Amino acid sequence: MSKRAKDKPVDQVVERSTAGSKGNATRAEQLLRAIAISAGVIKESKSLSGDQEHTMLGGLEQMRQLIAATPASKSVKGLAYIEQAVVQPWNESGGEDAEKFWQAAAGAGLDFARRDVLRDVLARKRIKSRPEYEVVVDTVDADEDSGKITADDAAALRKMVAAFERSH
């Protein structure tokens, strides 16, 4: 990434990465686009406070800088970490902002998968990882209140949370 690109605001940088393999470069480019889309959605959000917006944009800027760093953009594991940090919040949340992000991502041809973590966990009947655990804990009550999941589903998820906590 050029010095000029490093100095631009996070939502204005969509530059082809030349680091790492061709596949990693393509993934890094897609992540830069996802960061730009995220920043745009955050700036247009009507539901976020100024402090929340500032914090979220700061986190996106850190992810953009990680992509610019040689080791992260050459490493599949490094890119996966960045992808989780950029995309997971949109998988965890619902509402207008999440819908705007996923519509813009699809419109930009980004191949990030939208996951319904609670449905995945319910189908599997267990929580398999710490990030999954955190999503369930953070969203089960809101999804039950909104009617996205039933009371029975919420109860099952809470039992899985307890089981995960006992085993970890």
N, C-alpha and C positions, 0 to 999 in steps of 0.2 A: 504494500500500500504506500502511496506517495506521501511525502511530508505534508503536502497540501490537503490530502484526504484526511490525514490524522487531525488536522486543525478544524475541519468542518463539523457542524452540528451533526449529531447522530442520525437524524432523519434525512440528511442530505447526502449521505455517503452510500453509494451502491457502485462499487468498483470491482472489477474482476481481480480475484486473488490469483497470483501466480505461484504461490508457495505450495509445496507438497505435490502429491500426485494429481493427475487431472481430475480424478474423482473427488479428492479432498478440495481442490480449487473450486470445483463446481459447488460442493456443499458449502464452502466458505462464502461463495457469492450468494447462494440462496439464504444463508444466515444473515448476511448483510442486508438483503432485501427484507427479510422478516423483521430485522431490527428497525429498519426504516418504516415499515408498515406499523409496527408496534408503537414507535414514537409518534407517528401521525395520529393513531387512534387515541393514545394517551393525551396528546395535546388537545384533541377535539372532545374529549370525554366531558360529560356533564355530571358524572357521578363521583369524580375524584376531587379531593381537596388539592390546594396548591402544594402542600407538603407531600402528599401521596404522589402527585405528578412529578415533583422534583426528585423524589427518591427513586421512582420507577425509571425516569429518564437517566438518572445517574447509573443505575444498574445496567441499563442498555448500553450506555457509553463504555462501561467497563467490559462488557461482552465484545463490543466492537474493537476495543483496544486489544483484547485477547486474540481476536482473529488476526489483527495486524502483527501480533507477535509470532515469530517464526515457529517455535515449538508447537503452539496450539494449532496453527493452521496446517501443520504437517501431520499431526496426529489424529487418527480416527477417534481415539478416546477423548482428546482435547475438544474436537468438534462436537462429539456427543454430549460432553459436559455443557458446552455453550448452547447447543440445541435444547437441552433440557431446561436451562435457565431462561431461554427466550420463549420457547413454545409452551412449557408446562403451565405457566400462569394462565394462559388462554384456555388450556384444557381444564384447569381447576375452576375457572370462573364461568359464569353464565352471563346472561343479560346482553344489553345492546352493544357494549364495547367488545365483548368476545365475538359476537356475531359479525361486527364490522371487521375485526381482525381476520376471521376465517374466510369471510367473503373476499376481502382484499387479497389474502394469501392465495386463494383459489384463482382469483382473477389474474394474479401475477404469475400463475403457473408453478407455484412452489409446491413441492411434494411432501410437505409435512402432514402427518396423519393426525386427524382430530380424534382423540380418544375419549370415550366415556368411561373414566376410570371406575366409577362406582358400578356400572353395568359389567365391566370386565371382572371386577372382584366378585360380584354376586354370581356370575356365571361359573367362575373358578372355585368359589366357596372358600377362598382364603386370600389373605394379603401376602404378596410374595416379596415385597421390598420396603425399605424405609421410605422412599419417595411416595410409593403407593399408599403406605400407612398415613403419611402426612396429608395426602389428598383426601383420603376418607375422613380423617379426623376434622379437617378444615371445611368439608363440604356436606357431610351427612345431614346435619341439622337444617341447613339452608335448603338443601334439595328436598328434604321431607316437608318442610314448611311451604315450599313452592309447589309441591305436588309432583315434582319430577320423579320421586321415588315414593313408594307406599310406606306406611308405618311398619309393616312386616319386613320390608326390605331394610329399612333403617335399623330395626331391631337386630336383624341378621348381621348387618354391617358392624353394629356396636359389639356384638359377640365376637366377630372376627378381629376387631380392634383389640379387645381384651385378650384374645388368644395370641395375637401377635406380640402384645406387650409382655405376656408371660414368657414367651419363647425368646425374647430379645432383651 
